């Protein structure tokens, strides 16, 4: 039993190239989903509250992608 590896295998997903408008739409969609999940959690309908954490992290990743796209666009203009 000591021979088993306990390290987690990490796999990278292929990154889809999106426009700034698509990224902003995705952020709005994720924020709406998060608000709906919070409402259902407050009403006691949400089965797994860890979904909220995952959704917050997804929103943060999307906002980071938006910021990076804005900075890249600003660099191209200069």
Protein Blocks (a to p, Z undefined) as FASTA:
>chain_A
ZZpcfbdcddddddddddfklmmmmmmmmmmmmmmmmmmmmnopamblmlmmmmmmmmmm
mmmmmmmmmmmmmmmmZZ
